[in-house]
């Protein structure tokens, strides 16, 4: 029998007083060990956390920034492709800091390249421009970290053709191996193989076929197909 411990805390207060204690900076410090957060507390509003040492954390800063950029550029009637490109760049420009803090696996580097797509060169420029600080040592460290990231991207690009990341099997091969027609199953299988490609690098055709069949079996697809992607019996199969 599964069990769990549930702790309930009762606060002797009024809803208004509790809300003020949670959102007013001078009272928040009492409950957040000297840190305090700020926001308008409206639905979807940005939220920042100021730490005791003065550092400021802007939760989901890149998401809020991308949304604001998209809305403003749309109001200014910029072309849709420009709006999308700028919003995507803003959404991605802080991801590098995860690399600076702890390094990335090859899989994370591949995802960075894939998500940036044709905007990668501009993302490089934007990210470097955004790494501003008066601390020269920190600035030099950030620059070295991004140099290292670009070198890894170049190395993987040469070894794996990152700009052409795709599964080791195409849609036609997937349909032939699974015995299905065009439909949702093909897309699901393609995405599964793409995920493996991102995580592990090139698999090679033989292993990709094995992984595809393993995926199909786990999903309840009969060996060799026998049904269309929509679940109807394939031609020549009387079905159940």
C-alpha positions as MATLAB code, in Angstrom:
seq = 'XXXXXXXXXXXXXXXXXXXXXXXXXXXXXXXXXXXXXXXXXXXXXXXXXXXXXXXXXXXXXXXXXXXXXXXXXXXXXXXXXXXXXXXXXXXXXXXXXXXXXXXXXXXXXXXXXXXXXXXXXXXXXXXXXXXXXXXXXXXXXXXXXXXXXXXXXXXXXXXXXXXXXXXXXXXXXXXXXXXXXXXXXXXXXXXXXXXXXXXXXXXXXXXXXXXXXXXXXXXXXXXXXXXXXXXXXXXXXXXX';
ca = [
       0.000    0.000    0.000;
       1.364    3.379   -0.987;
       1.347    6.083    1.663;
       2.575    9.635    1.921;
       3.072   12.248    4.603;
       1.054   15.412    4.120;
       1.932   18.457    6.201;
      -0.648   21.214    6.520;
       0.369   24.644    7.809;
      -2.232   26.996    9.257;
      -1.509   30.731    9.328;
      -3.414   32.997   11.712;
      -3.988   35.905    9.376;
      -6.403   37.531    6.988;
      -6.135   36.892    3.224;
      -5.200   40.531    2.652;
      -2.456   40.576    5.288;
      -1.028   37.284    3.997;
      -0.993   38.567    0.423;
       0.781   41.771    1.495;
       3.370   39.725    3.373;
       4.072   37.625    0.287;
       4.325   40.435   -2.262;
       5.772   43.398   -0.359;
       9.604   43.542   -0.607;
      10.311   44.683    2.986;
       8.264   41.804    4.446;
       9.356   39.189    1.919;
      12.937   39.369    3.233;
      11.743   37.874    6.515;
      10.507   34.725    4.794;
      13.039   34.405    1.936;
      16.267   34.635    3.961;
      17.020   38.184    2.906;
      15.933   37.815   -0.729;
      12.875   39.511   -2.166;
      10.868   39.270   -5.359;
       9.114   41.898   -7.424;
       6.238   41.764   -9.896;
       2.960   43.443  -10.735;
       1.404   40.048   -9.913;
      -0.860   40.214  -12.921;
      -1.428   37.068  -14.964;
       1.641   36.500  -17.181;
       3.616   39.369  -15.615;
       7.431   39.013  -15.304;
       8.856   38.073  -11.911;
      12.309   38.891  -10.557;
      14.095   37.615   -7.469;
      16.771   39.820   -5.880;
      19.236   37.761   -3.831;
      20.879   38.992   -0.590;
      24.161   39.634   -2.446;
      22.413   41.929   -4.928;
      22.227   39.529   -7.852;
      18.916   39.532   -9.713;
      17.247   36.431  -11.119;
      14.622   37.075  -13.799;
      12.467   33.956  -13.944;
      11.631   33.005  -17.548;
      13.198   36.252  -18.724;
      13.765   34.889  -22.217;
      10.154   33.665  -22.524;
       8.698   36.982  -21.430;
      11.131   38.867  -23.670;
      10.241   36.773  -26.707;
       6.538   37.331  -26.084;
       7.042   41.088  -25.739;
       9.169   41.236  -28.891;
       6.596   39.288  -30.875;
       3.735   41.510  -29.691;
       5.560   44.793  -30.334;
       6.896   43.855  -33.758;
       3.443   42.637  -34.779;
       1.951   45.978  -33.698;
       4.556   47.724  -35.829;
       3.486   45.536  -38.781;
       6.844   43.901  -39.427;
       6.709   40.926  -41.805;
       5.719   37.675  -40.112;
       9.064   36.001  -40.832;
      10.928   38.911  -39.196;
       8.672   38.709  -36.132;
       9.238   34.975  -35.819;
      13.003   35.254  -36.276;
      13.419   38.003  -33.678;
      11.177   36.220  -31.158;
      13.130   32.989  -31.620;
      16.454   34.775  -31.161;
      15.265   36.409  -27.952;
      13.934   33.086  -26.674;
      17.276   31.362  -27.305;
      19.781   34.049  -26.354;
      20.114   33.055  -22.680;
      20.542   29.330  -23.211;
      24.302   29.726  -23.536;
      24.615   30.608  -19.854;
      23.844   27.001  -19.006;
      26.906   26.068  -21.063;
      29.025   28.618  -19.241;
      27.915   27.357  -15.835;
      28.406   23.645  -16.303;
      29.278   22.640  -19.842;
      27.052   20.739  -22.234;
      26.932   17.243  -23.603;
      27.192   16.756  -27.360;
      23.435   16.213  -27.296;
      22.848   19.686  -25.829;
      25.103   21.245  -28.466;
      23.175   19.485  -31.228;
      19.886   20.787  -29.819;
      21.272   24.323  -29.669;
      22.174   24.129  -33.352;
      18.884   22.498  -34.302;
      16.747   25.017  -32.395;
      18.650   27.974  -33.849;
      18.469   26.594  -37.381;
      19.329   29.242  -39.998;
      19.524   31.857  -37.219;
      22.636   30.308  -35.646;
      25.085   32.963  -36.892;
      22.823   35.758  -35.672;
      22.328   33.941  -32.374;
      26.097   33.863  -31.920;
      26.254   37.624  -32.420;
      23.289   38.386  -30.149;
      24.510   36.135  -27.337;
      27.990   37.667  -27.387;
      26.521   41.176  -27.424;
      24.310   40.309  -24.453;
      27.228   39.065  -22.317;
      27.898   42.522  -20.861;
      29.525   43.119  -17.485;
      31.898   45.625  -15.899;
      33.823   42.717  -14.412;
      36.633   42.165  -16.900;
      37.463   38.708  -15.594;
      33.839   37.624  -15.942;
      33.648   39.125  -19.428;
      36.791   37.248  -20.459;
      35.420   34.020  -18.974;
      32.140   34.379  -20.884;
      34.007   35.115  -24.118;
      36.226   32.039  -23.668;
      33.177   29.899  -22.917;
      31.415   31.016  -26.086;
      34.598   30.524  -28.096;
      34.640   26.969  -26.775;
      30.968   26.451  -27.686;
      31.543   27.662  -31.234;
      34.559   25.371  -31.560;
      32.489   22.393  -30.433;
      29.741   23.309  -32.875;
      32.309   23.491  -35.684;
      33.818   20.143  -34.661;
      30.450   18.381  -34.520;
      29.343   20.081  -37.718;
      32.361   18.707  -39.558;
      31.938   15.247  -38.072;
      28.154   14.943  -38.207;
      26.890   17.606  -40.630;
      24.871   19.329  -37.893;
      23.182   21.684  -40.312;
      21.503   18.653  -41.864;
      20.480   16.847  -38.678;
      17.901   14.229  -39.515;
      17.212   10.615  -38.514;
      19.191    7.799  -40.070;
      15.990    6.604  -41.778;
      13.682    8.716  -43.900;
       9.903    8.528  -44.079;
       9.842    6.075  -46.970;
      12.169    3.689  -45.159;
      10.094    3.961  -41.985;
       6.912    3.078  -43.894;
       8.611    0.151  -45.620;
      10.045   -1.278  -42.391;
       6.822   -0.835  -40.390;
       4.521   -1.730  -43.256;
       2.381    1.375  -42.821;
       1.039    4.092  -45.062;
       1.646    7.850  -44.631;
       0.069    9.054  -41.409;
       0.650    9.925  -37.741;
       2.629    6.780  -36.989;
       5.285    7.738  -39.523;
       5.676   11.166  -37.942;
       5.888    9.675  -34.458;
       8.526    7.173  -35.580;
      10.478    9.925  -37.343;
      10.494   12.097  -34.218;
      11.590    9.138  -32.103;
      14.547    8.471  -34.383;
      15.378   12.173  -34.491;
      15.432   12.256  -30.697;
      17.849    9.319  -30.665;
      19.961   11.089  -33.278;
      20.116   14.203  -31.109;
      21.001   12.238  -27.989;
      23.504    9.787  -29.415;
      24.701   11.122  -32.737;
      24.560    9.122  -35.992;
      23.271    5.597  -35.381;
      23.856    4.019  -38.767;
      21.142    2.296  -40.778;
      21.343   -1.115  -39.105;
      21.008    0.177  -35.577;
      18.338    2.691  -36.608;
      16.249   -0.175  -37.988;
      16.665   -2.065  -34.708;
      15.654    0.982  -32.678;
      12.646    1.591  -34.930;
      11.430   -1.981  -34.539;
      11.962   -1.806  -30.776;
       9.930    1.404  -30.661;
       7.161   -0.120  -32.779;
       7.001   -3.211  -30.587;
       6.808   -1.122  -27.419;
       3.984    0.857  -29.007;
       1.993   -2.257  -29.894;
       2.554   -2.180  -33.646;
       2.634   -5.682  -35.149;
       5.996   -6.843  -36.556;
       6.256   -5.941  -40.213;
       3.222   -3.688  -40.056;
      -0.100   -5.077  -41.143;
      -2.032   -1.891  -40.454;
      -2.086    1.595  -41.881;
      -1.035    4.597  -39.874;
      -4.694    5.301  -39.129;
      -5.123    1.832  -37.662;
      -7.114    0.348  -40.587;
      -6.014   -2.988  -42.058;
      -3.539   -2.629  -44.893;
      -4.458   -3.818  -48.411;
      -4.567   -7.570  -48.515;
      -4.986   -7.858  -44.737;
      -8.499   -8.973  -43.763;
      -8.044   -7.432  -40.347;
      -9.604   -8.760  -37.164;
];
